[in-house]
């Protein structure tokens, strides 16, 4: 009785079609409203269903049951399949029954209809074919739902295995009869296991395609465990990825992922969404209990790097140490992989390291160069450390993330003491020369920055008993300035200053600007005045000046030493500094950023670069 009612629901569904679409009831008085339209996307002829793909062929246990749970979260109207549901490839009836019992046990947990389609793992010999017929009856069939024809075919009827699918005469005759009887449906969806269009000796598949070519249709298959979209026969054909079958899992770029396919069927055809299983979670994705763990990690300094040290700008050997802090009440698993292409790795921790609740552990690496090497020659090829953190939580998703840091031996520069007080007027009279000149890190497209003649800069720093002084001279062949523009839409000079204690500077988290470190950004105005970026967020007492020249401008800043003292104490010892230029050309079409060291907010950032120490 239950199956008869289900067939009536799927085949006819006339009561649902006749219902009037629900409408939003809201006061529409007035000429403007806080909505874009009131025509709800609820056409009664539109519906949603899901597709699962290969579970076997390199079965990875535990994936398919997760898919079932997540389908119940999504609540499609029904679920389709494209075969390879059990491991099969045997004539042992007890094993076949055991595998089908396991699979139907998963399906029995679904809260909606499921439609079986045979794959080569399900239908490879006479014994398995007979078991299919005993359990499921037909091995090819069709149904109609809301004026859409669902055509479920058997590419395995010759039982020839992978790469040798086949459509024989009886099945072709069935397809022909079905299509002739349903010429007026708005769309035809075909589900089968093997991509017959990409196989030789495939029987009458070409004849089936000929029957389909003049009607709106879409084809879904599995088998190859790698997602590929084809456009052929005036339609779209899809090879789906996996729902637990063997896969390299290299991600969307390779078409290798575990997914369920979500189809929204419209009058204009199916709209596909590939829902990766690890992106679908229920309401317990974050509970109050789980938040008790994760909130301790928000803003926590989990990683501190104790860097190697250079000597007089060179490096030969040293020890790189990672200090890992676990602030949570559960164990933390950490794995560090160090890639040092220009060094010899002498010592490395093996495998994962477990760090107990609320505890700290250090991991050390000893590195040595073949010969003493200038540190500045390593900036384009630093030591890269990949650190993976994992918390396993009961009743909640595993909490896992990776962090990559670029590390070089530290070579701090000494801050020169000013011989006399520096006047902040932009004229640079107190600076004999700006010593820090270097080919900068460039962030632009290949055509925006054309070299030193396009834009370049030099800078220097000094201090006295009251202030830290910074000066910069910028050469720019085309100055784009505006009194109304902001720092990032015109030419500007930038200093980044991080005055936190050394362990904070080296904690592997660059922090947020204006919370953990500051930006001194300034641009000359056309009238000769200066525009300071977010002065309200700068330390009290900062002085500045910017003077406009002919294809150039100069910048000076004075930062009170109490900025460093407030963060490190009166005996402050160091500050991290970067300098850069924002260069706009071609009326704003070209946009480049030039830095002395890699931008702290970018992927090339080198941990602890630009450290200056007091004399």
C-alpha positions as CSV (number, residue, x, y, z in Angstrom):
1,X,0.0,0.0,0.0
2,X,2.9,2.4,0.9
3,X,4.5,1.8,-2.5
4,X,1.3,2.4,-4.4
5,X,0.7,5.7,-2.6
6,X,4.3,6.7,-3.3
7,X,3.9,5.9,-7.0
8,X,0.7,8.0,-7.1
9,X,2.5,10.9,-5.5
10,X,5.5,10.8,-7.8
11,X,3.6,10.2,-11.0
12,X,0.7,12.6,-10.6
13,X,1.3,15.1,-7.9
14,X,-1.8,17.0,-9.2
15,X,-2.9,18.4,-5.9
16,X,0.5,20.1,-5.4
17,X,0.3,21.6,-8.9
18,X,-3.1,23.1,-8.3
19,X,-2.1,24.9,-5.2
20,X,-1.9,28.7,-5.3
21,X,1.7,29.9,-4.6
22,X,2.1,31.5,-1.2
23,X,2.6,35.2,-1.2
24,X,4.3,37.7,1.2
25,X,1.8,39.8,3.1
26,X,3.3,43.2,4.0
27,X,2.4,46.9,4.1
28,X,3.4,48.3,0.6
29,X,2.5,51.9,1.3
30,X,5.0,54.5,0.2
31,X,7.2,55.0,-2.8
32,X,10.4,53.3,-1.6
33,X,10.7,50.0,0.4
34,X,13.4,47.9,2.1
35,X,13.1,45.1,-0.4
36,X,13.8,44.6,-4.1
37,X,10.7,42.6,-5.1
38,X,7.8,40.6,-3.6
39,X,7.5,37.9,-6.2
40,X,8.6,34.9,-4.2
41,X,10.7,32.3,-5.9
42,X,8.2,29.5,-5.3
43,X,6.8,28.4,-8.6
44,X,4.8,25.3,-7.8
45,X,6.3,23.5,-10.9
46,X,9.8,24.1,-9.5
47,X,11.2,21.3,-7.2
48,X,14.5,20.1,-5.7
49,X,16.0,16.7,-5.6
50,X,19.5,15.3,-4.8
51,X,21.9,12.9,-6.5
52,X,24.4,10.6,-4.8
53,X,27.2,9.1,-6.8
54,X,29.8,6.3,-6.5
55,X,30.1,4.9,-3.0
56,X,32.4,2.0,-4.0
57,X,35.3,1.3,-6.3
58,X,37.8,2.0,-3.6
59,X,35.2,2.3,-0.8
60,X,36.2,4.7,2.0
61,X,34.0,3.6,5.0
62,X,32.0,6.2,6.8
63,X,31.5,8.7,4.0
64,X,28.1,7.5,2.6
65,X,26.4,7.4,6.0
66,X,27.5,11.0,6.6
67,X,25.9,11.9,3.2
68,X,22.6,10.3,4.3
69,X,22.6,12.3,7.5
70,X,23.3,15.5,5.5
71,X,20.6,14.7,2.9
72,X,18.1,14.6,5.8
73,X,19.3,18.0,6.8
74,X,18.8,19.3,3.2
75,X,15.3,17.7,2.9
76,X,15.2,17.2,-0.9
77,X,11.9,15.8,-2.3
78,X,13.7,12.6,-3.3
79,X,17.2,11.2,-4.0
80,X,18.6,9.8,-7.3
81,X,21.7,7.6,-7.7
82,X,24.1,6.7,-10.5
83,X,25.3,3.3,-9.3
84,X,28.3,1.5,-7.6
85,X,26.4,1.3,-4.4
86,X,28.1,-1.9,-3.0
87,X,31.5,-3.4,-3.5
88,X,30.3,-6.5,-5.3
89,X,32.5,-8.3,-7.9
90,X,31.7,-11.7,-6.3
91,X,29.4,-14.7,-6.7
92,X,29.2,-15.4,-3.0
93,X,25.5,-14.9,-2.3
94,X,26.0,-14.4,1.4
95,X,28.5,-11.7,0.8
96,X,26.2,-10.0,-1.7
97,X,23.3,-10.2,0.7
98,X,25.4,-8.8,3.5
99,X,26.6,-5.9,1.3
100,X,23.1,-5.0,0.2
101,X,21.7,-5.3,3.7
102,X,24.4,-2.8,4.8
103,X,23.5,-0.4,2.0
104,X,19.8,-0.6,2.4
105,X,20.3,0.0,6.1
106,X,21.8,3.3,5.2
107,X,19.0,4.1,2.8
108,X,16.3,3.2,5.4
109,X,17.5,6.2,7.4
110,X,16.6,8.6,4.6
111,X,13.4,10.6,5.1
112,X,12.6,10.7,1.4
113,X,12.4,8.3,-1.6
114,X,15.6,6.9,-3.0
115,X,15.9,5.6,-6.6
116,X,18.4,2.8,-7.4
117,X,20.5,2.7,-10.6
118,X,23.0,-0.2,-11.1
119,X,26.7,0.2,-11.6
120,X,29.3,-2.3,-12.5
121,X,30.0,-3.1,-8.8
122,X,26.3,-3.8,-8.3
123,X,25.6,-5.8,-11.5
124,X,28.8,-7.6,-12.8
125,X,27.7,-11.3,-13.1
126,X,24.6,-13.4,-13.3
127,X,24.4,-14.0,-9.6
128,X,24.5,-10.3,-8.8
129,X,22.1,-9.5,-11.6
130,X,19.7,-12.1,-10.1
131,X,20.1,-10.6,-6.6
132,X,19.3,-7.1,-8.0
133,X,16.1,-8.5,-9.6
134,X,15.1,-10.2,-6.3
135,X,15.6,-7.0,-4.3
136,X,14.7,-4.2,-6.7
137,X,12.9,-5.8,-9.7
138,X,13.6,-3.7,-12.7
139,X,17.1,-2.7,-13.6
140,X,15.9,0.1,-16.0
141,X,12.8,2.1,-15.5
142,X,11.3,5.6,-15.6
143,X,8.9,7.9,-13.7
144,X,7.4,11.3,-14.1
145,X,7.3,14.1,-11.6
146,X,5.9,17.6,-12.2
147,X,6.1,17.1,-16.0
148,X,9.8,15.9,-15.9
149,X,10.7,12.5,-17.2
150,X,13.3,10.6,-15.1
151,X,14.9,7.9,-17.2
152,X,17.0,5.4,-15.2
153,X,19.1,3.1,-17.4
154,X,21.4,0.1,-16.9
155,X,24.8,0.4,-18.6
156,X,25.8,-3.0,-17.1
157,X,23.3,-5.3,-18.8
158,X,26.1,-7.1,-20.7
159,X,28.0,-7.5,-17.4
160,X,31.3,-6.6,-19.0
161,X,32.7,-4.3,-16.3
162,X,34.5,-1.0,-16.1
163,X,34.9,0.9,-19.4
164,X,32.7,-1.6,-21.3
165,X,29.2,-0.4,-20.7
166,X,26.4,-1.3,-23.1
167,X,22.8,-0.6,-24.1
168,X,21.2,-3.6,-25.8
169,X,18.2,-3.9,-28.1
170,X,15.5,-4.6,-25.4
171,X,16.6,-1.6,-23.4
172,X,16.8,0.6,-26.5
173,X,13.3,-0.4,-27.4
174,X,12.1,0.5,-23.9
175,X,13.7,3.9,-24.1
176,X,12.2,4.5,-27.5
177,X,8.7,3.5,-26.3
178,X,9.0,5.6,-23.1
179,X,10.1,8.7,-25.1
180,X,7.4,8.3,-27.6
181,X,4.8,8.0,-24.9
182,X,6.1,11.2,-23.1
183,X,6.8,13.6,-26.0
184,X,5.3,16.6,-24.2
185,X,7.3,16.6,-20.9
186,X,9.2,19.8,-20.3
187,X,12.5,18.0,-19.6
188,X,14.1,14.6,-19.7
189,X,16.7,13.6,-17.1
190,X,18.8,10.5,-17.7
191,X,20.6,8.6,-14.9
192,X,23.0,5.8,-15.6
193,X,26.4,4.6,-14.4
194,X,29.1,4.6,-17.1
195,X,29.8,7.5,-19.5
196,X,28.9,5.6,-22.7
197,X,29.5,8.5,-24.9
198,X,33.2,8.2,-24.1
199,X,33.5,4.4,-24.6
200,X,33.8,2.3,-27.7
201,X,31.5,-0.7,-28.4
202,X,28.7,0.7,-26.3
203,X,25.9,-1.0,-28.1
204,X,22.9,1.2,-29.0
205,X,23.9,4.2,-27.0
206,X,24.3,6.3,-30.1
207,X,20.8,5.4,-31.1
208,X,19.5,6.4,-27.6
209,X,21.3,9.8,-28.1
210,X,19.6,10.2,-31.4
211,X,16.3,9.7,-29.7
212,X,17.2,12.4,-27.2
213,X,18.8,15.0,-29.4
214,X,15.6,16.9,-30.3
215,X,14.3,17.1,-26.8
216,X,15.4,19.1,-23.7
217,X,17.5,16.7,-21.7
218,X,20.4,16.3,-19.3
219,X,22.5,13.2,-18.5
220,X,24.1,12.3,-15.2
221,X,26.6,9.4,-14.7
222,X,29.3,8.4,-12.2
223,X,32.0,5.7,-12.6
224,X,35.1,7.8,-13.1
225,X,35.2,9.4,-9.7
226,X,36.1,12.8,-11.1
227,X,33.6,15.6,-11.9
228,X,33.6,16.6,-15.6
229,X,30.9,18.6,-17.5
230,X,30.4,17.9,-21.2
231,X,28.3,19.8,-23.7
232,X,27.1,17.4,-26.5
233,X,24.0,16.3,-28.3
234,X,22.5,19.8,-27.8
235,X,22.6,19.3,-24.0
236,X,24.8,19.0,-20.9
237,X,26.2,15.7,-19.7
238,X,27.8,15.3,-16.3
239,X,30.2,12.8,-14.8
240,X,29.9,13.2,-11.1
241,X,32.6,12.8,-8.5
242,X,32.2,10.5,-5.4
243,X,30.1,9.9,-2.3
244,X,32.7,7.7,-0.6
245,X,34.3,6.0,-3.6
246,X,38.0,6.0,-4.2
247,X,39.4,9.5,-4.8
248,X,42.6,11.5,-4.7
249,X,40.4,14.3,-3.1
250,X,42.6,17.0,-4.6
251,X,39.7,19.4,-4.7
252,X,37.5,21.1,-7.3
253,X,40.4,22.0,-9.6
254,X,40.8,18.3,-10.2
255,X,37.1,17.4,-9.9
256,X,38.0,15.2,-7.0
257,X,35.7,15.6,-3.9
258,X,32.9,13.9,-2.0
259,X,29.6,15.5,-2.7
260,X,25.9,15.3,-3.1
261,X,24.4,17.1,-6.1
262,X,21.5,19.5,-5.4
263,X,19.2,20.0,-8.4
264,X,16.6,22.7,-8.6
265,X,14.3,21.7,-11.5
266,X,12.8,24.8,-13.3
267,X,10.9,25.4,-16.5
268,X,14.3,26.4,-18.1
269,X,16.0,23.2,-17.0
270,X,18.0,21.9,-14.0
271,X,20.1,24.2,-11.9
272,X,23.0,22.3,-10.3
273,X,24.8,22.9,-7.0
274,X,27.6,20.6,-6.0
275,X,27.4,20.4,-2.2
276,X,30.7,19.2,-0.8
277,X,30.0,17.0,2.3
278,X,32.5,18.8,4.5
279,X,30.6,22.0,3.9
280,X,27.2,20.8,5.1
281,X,26.6,20.9,8.9
282,X,23.6,20.7,11.1
283,X,22.6,23.1,13.9
284,X,25.2,21.6,16.2
285,X,28.1,22.9,14.1
286,X,28.8,25.3,17.0
287,X,27.2,24.7,20.4
288,X,27.6,26.5,23.7
289,X,29.8,23.7,24.9
290,X,31.9,23.8,21.7
291,X,32.2,27.5,21.9
292,X,33.8,27.1,25.3
293,X,36.7,25.6,23.4
294,X,36.9,27.8,20.4
295,X,36.5,31.1,22.2
296,X,39.8,30.5,24.0
297,X,41.4,30.3,20.6
298,X,40.0,33.7,19.4
299,X,42.9,36.0,19.5
300,X,45.1,33.5,21.3
301,X,48.8,33.4,20.6
302,X,49.1,29.7,19.7
303,X,52.4,30.0,17.8
304,X,55.5,31.8,18.8
305,X,58.7,31.5,16.7
306,X,62.0,31.9,18.3
307,X,64.1,32.7,15.2
308,X,67.6,31.9,14.2
309,X,70.0,34.8,14.4
310,X,72.4,36.1,11.9
311,X,75.7,37.9,12.4
312,X,76.7,41.0,10.5
313,X,74.1,40.4,7.9
314,X,75.1,36.7,7.3
315,X,73.9,33.3,8.4
316,X,75.7,29.9,8.6
317,X,73.8,27.8,11.2
318,X,71.3,28.0,14.0
319,X,68.3,26.6,15.8
320,X,64.7,27.5,14.8
321,X,62.2,26.9,17.6
322,X,58.4,26.8,17.5
323,X,56.7,27.4,20.9
324,X,53.2,26.0,20.8
325,X,50.6,27.2,23.3
326,X,47.5,25.1,23.9
327,X,45.0,27.3,25.9
328,X,42.1,24.9,25.6
329,X,40.9,22.2,28.1
330,X,41.4,19.4,25.5
331,X,44.6,18.1,23.9
332,X,45.9,19.8,20.8
333,X,47.6,17.8,18.0
334,X,50.3,19.7,16.1
335,X,52.3,18.8,13.1
336,X,55.1,21.0,11.7
337,X,56.6,20.6,8.3
338,X,59.6,22.7,7.4
339,X,60.6,23.3,3.8
340,X,64.1,24.8,3.7
341,X,65.3,24.5,0.1
342,X,68.5,26.4,0.6
343,X,69.4,24.7,3.9
344,X,70.3,21.3,5.2
345,X,67.7,20.0,7.7
346,X,69.6,18.3,10.6
347,X,66.8,17.6,13.1
348,X,63.1,17.4,12.8
349,X,60.2,16.1,15.0
350,X,58.7,12.9,13.7
351,X,54.9,12.7,13.1
352,X,52.3,14.5,15.2
353,X,53.0,16.0,18.6
354,X,50.3,16.1,21.2
355,X,50.2,19.0,23.6
356,X,48.2,18.6,26.7
357,X,45.4,20.9,27.9
358,X,46.5,24.3,29.0
359,X,50.2,23.6,28.4
360,X,53.1,24.6,26.2
361,X,55.6,22.7,24.2
362,X,58.6,23.6,22.0
363,X,59.7,22.0,18.8
364,X,63.2,22.8,17.5
365,X,64.9,22.5,14.1
366,X,68.7,22.8,13.6
367,X,69.5,24.3,10.2
368,X,72.8,24.8,8.5
369,X,73.8,26.4,5.2
370,X,76.6,24.9,3.1
371,X,78.4,28.2,3.5
372,X,77.9,31.5,5.2
373,X,75.3,33.3,3.2
374,X,74.1,37.0,3.1
375,X,70.6,37.1,4.7
376,X,69.3,39.6,2.2
377,X,70.0,37.0,-0.6
378,X,67.4,34.7,1.1
379,X,64.4,37.0,1.1
380,X,63.0,35.6,-2.2
381,X,63.4,32.0,-0.9
382,X,62.8,32.0,2.9
383,X,62.3,28.9,5.1
384,X,58.6,28.0,4.9
385,X,57.0,26.3,7.9
386,X,53.6,24.7,7.6
387,X,51.9,24.2,11.0
388,X,48.7,22.1,11.3
389,X,46.6,22.4,14.5
390,X,43.9,19.9,15.3
391,X,41.3,19.6,18.1
392,X,39.1,16.5,18.2
393,X,35.9,17.4,19.9
394,X,33.1,15.1,21.1
395,X,29.7,15.9,19.5
396,X,31.1,18.6,17.2
397,X,33.1,18.8,14.0
398,X,36.9,18.3,14.2
399,X,38.5,21.7,14.6
400,X,41.5,21.8,12.2
401,X,43.4,24.5,10.4
402,X,46.8,25.2,8.9
403,X,49.1,28.1,9.1
404,X,52.1,28.8,6.9
405,X,54.8,31.2,8.0
406,X,57.9,32.4,6.2
407,X,61.0,32.6,8.4
408,X,64.5,34.1,7.9
409,X,67.4,34.5,10.4
410,X,66.9,37.8,12.2
411,X,69.4,40.5,11.4
412,X,68.2,43.5,13.5
413,X,69.4,47.0,12.5
414,X,70.4,49.6,15.1
415,X,68.4,52.8,15.3
416,X,70.8,55.8,14.8
417,X,70.6,58.4,17.5
418,X,69.9,61.8,16.1
419,X,72.7,64.3,16.6
420,X,70.2,67.2,16.9
421,X,66.4,67.5,17.2
422,X,64.7,66.7,13.9
423,X,62.3,69.4,12.7
424,X,59.2,67.8,11.2
425,X,58.8,70.1,8.1
426,X,59.2,67.7,5.2
427,X,62.5,69.3,4.1
428,X,64.8,66.5,5.3
429,X,67.6,69.0,6.3
430,X,68.6,66.9,9.4
431,X,69.0,63.8,7.3
432,X,72.4,63.6,5.5
433,X,71.1,60.7,3.4
434,X,68.3,58.2,3.5
435,X,70.3,54.9,4.0
436,X,67.5,52.3,3.5
437,X,67.3,51.9,-0.2
438,X,66.4,48.6,-1.7
439,X,64.6,47.0,-4.7
440,X,61.1,46.8,-3.1
441,X,58.6,44.0,-3.0
442,X,56.1,44.9,-5.7
443,X,52.4,44.1,-5.7
444,X,50.8,45.0,-9.1
445,X,49.9,43.5,-12.4
446,X,52.8,43.0,-14.9
447,X,52.0,46.2,-16.7
448,X,51.2,48.7,-13.9
449,X,54.8,49.1,-12.4
450,X,57.5,49.5,-15.0
451,X,60.6,49.9,-12.8
452,X,62.5,52.5,-10.8
453,X,61.7,55.3,-13.2
454,X,58.0,54.7,-12.6
455,X,58.2,55.0,-8.9
456,X,60.9,54.4,-6.2
457,X,61.6,55.5,-2.6
458,X,64.3,55.6,0.1
459,X,63.8,56.0,3.8
460,X,65.6,56.1,7.2
461,X,64.8,56.2,10.9
462,X,66.4,57.9,13.9
463,X,65.6,58.5,17.5
464,X,66.3,60.9,20.4
465,X,65.1,60.9,24.0
466,X,61.6,61.8,23.1
467,X,60.7,60.6,19.6
468,X,61.2,58.0,16.9
469,X,61.7,59.8,13.6
470,X,60.9,58.4,10.1
471,X,61.7,60.1,6.8
472,X,61.0,59.0,3.2
473,X,61.6,60.5,-0.3
474,X,59.4,59.3,-3.1
475,X,60.3,59.6,-6.8
476,X,57.2,59.3,-9.1
477,X,57.0,60.1,-12.8
478,X,53.2,60.7,-12.6
479,X,51.7,62.1,-9.4
480,X,47.9,61.3,-9.0
481,X,46.7,63.5,-6.1
482,X,43.2,64.6,-4.9
483,X,42.1,66.5,-1.8
484,X,39.0,64.4,-1.6
485,X,40.5,61.0,-2.4
486,X,41.6,58.5,0.3
487,X,45.0,56.9,0.8
488,X,44.3,54.0,-1.5
489,X,43.0,56.0,-4.5
490,X,46.0,58.2,-5.0
491,X,49.8,58.3,-4.6
492,X,50.8,57.9,-0.9
493,X,53.6,56.9,1.4
494,X,53.1,54.3,4.2
495,X,55.0,53.2,7.3
496,X,54.0,50.1,9.2
497,X,55.0,50.1,12.9
498,X,54.7,47.2,15.3
499,X,55.9,48.1,18.8
500,X,54.6,45.0,20.6
501,X,57.0,42.8,22.7
502,X,59.2,40.5,20.7
503,X,57.3,37.4,21.5
504,X,54.1,39.0,20.2
505,X,55.9,40.2,17.0
506,X,57.1,36.6,16.4
507,X,53.8,34.8,17.3
508,X,52.9,33.8,13.8
509,X,49.9,36.0,13.8
510,X,50.5,39.4,12.3
511,X,47.6,40.9,14.2
512,X,45.3,43.6,13.0
513,X,46.4,47.1,12.1
514,X,45.4,49.8,14.6
515,X,44.7,47.1,17.2
516,X,48.1,45.5,17.3
517,X,50.2,47.8,15.1
518,X,49.7,51.1,13.3
519,X,49.9,52.5,9.8
520,X,51.3,55.9,9.2
521,X,49.8,56.8,5.8
522,X,50.2,60.2,4.2
523,X,49.7,61.8,0.8
524,X,50.5,65.3,-0.4
525,X,47.5,67.4,-1.5
526,X,47.7,69.5,-4.8
527,X,47.7,72.7,-2.7
528,X,50.9,71.7,-0.8
529,X,49.2,70.5,2.4
530,X,49.1,66.9,3.5
531,X,46.4,64.3,4.0
532,X,47.0,61.9,7.0
533,X,45.2,58.6,6.9
534,X,43.1,57.9,10.0
535,X,44.8,60.3,12.4
536,X,42.1,59.4,15.0
537,X,43.7,55.9,15.3
538,X,47.3,57.1,15.8
539,X,49.1,57.5,19.1
540,X,48.7,60.8,20.7
541,X,51.4,63.3,19.8
542,X,52.3,62.0,16.4
543,X,53.8,64.9,14.2
544,X,53.9,64.8,10.4
545,X,54.7,66.7,7.3
546,X,54.6,66.1,3.6
547,X,56.1,68.3,0.9
548,X,55.3,68.2,-2.8
549,X,58.1,68.5,-5.4
550,X,58.5,68.1,-9.1
551,X,57.7,64.4,-9.7
552,X,58.6,63.7,-6.1
553,X,57.4,64.3,-2.5
554,X,59.0,63.9,0.9
555,X,57.6,62.7,4.2
556,X,58.5,63.1,7.9
557,X,57.0,61.6,11.0
558,X,57.8,61.9,14.7
559,X,56.3,59.2,16.9
560,X,56.5,59.7,20.7
561,X,58.6,57.1,22.4
562,X,55.8,56.5,24.9
563,X,54.1,54.5,22.2
564,X,56.8,51.9,22.5
565,X,57.0,52.3,26.3
566,X,53.3,51.7,26.7
567,X,53.6,48.4,24.9
568,X,57.0,47.1,26.1
569,X,57.8,49.1,29.2
570,X,60.3,52.0,29.8
571,X,63.1,49.7,28.8
572,X,61.7,49.0,25.4
573,X,64.2,47.3,23.1
574,X,63.0,47.0,19.5
575,X,60.4,48.0,17.0
576,X,59.4,46.4,13.7
577,X,59.1,48.7,10.7
578,X,58.1,48.5,7.1
579,X,58.0,51.2,4.5
580,X,56.1,51.4,1.3
581,X,54.5,53.5,-1.5
582,X,51.2,53.4,-3.1
583,X,51.7,54.4,-6.8
584,X,48.7,55.3,-9.0
585,X,49.2,55.9,-12.7
586,X,47.3,56.3,-16.0
587,X,44.6,58.3,-14.3
588,X,43.9,55.6,-11.8
589,X,44.0,52.6,-14.3
590,X,47.3,51.4,-12.9
591,X,47.7,50.6,-9.2
592,X,50.9,49.4,-7.6
593,X,52.2,48.9,-4.1
594,X,55.9,48.9,-3.4
595,X,57.4,47.8,-0.1
596,X,60.8,47.6,1.5
597,X,59.9,44.3,3.1
598,X,57.0,42.1,2.1
599,X,53.7,43.5,3.1
600,X,52.8,42.2,6.6
601,X,49.2,41.5,5.5
602,X,50.3,39.5,2.4
603,X,51.3,35.8,1.8
604,X,54.9,36.8,1.3
605,X,55.3,38.3,4.7
606,X,58.5,37.1,6.5
607,X,58.0,36.7,10.2
608,X,59.9,39.4,12.1
609,X,61.3,41.2,9.1
610,X,62.3,44.8,9.6
611,X,63.4,44.6,13.2
612,X,65.2,47.7,14.6
613,X,66.8,47.8,18.0
614,X,67.9,50.7,20.2
615,X,71.5,51.6,20.1
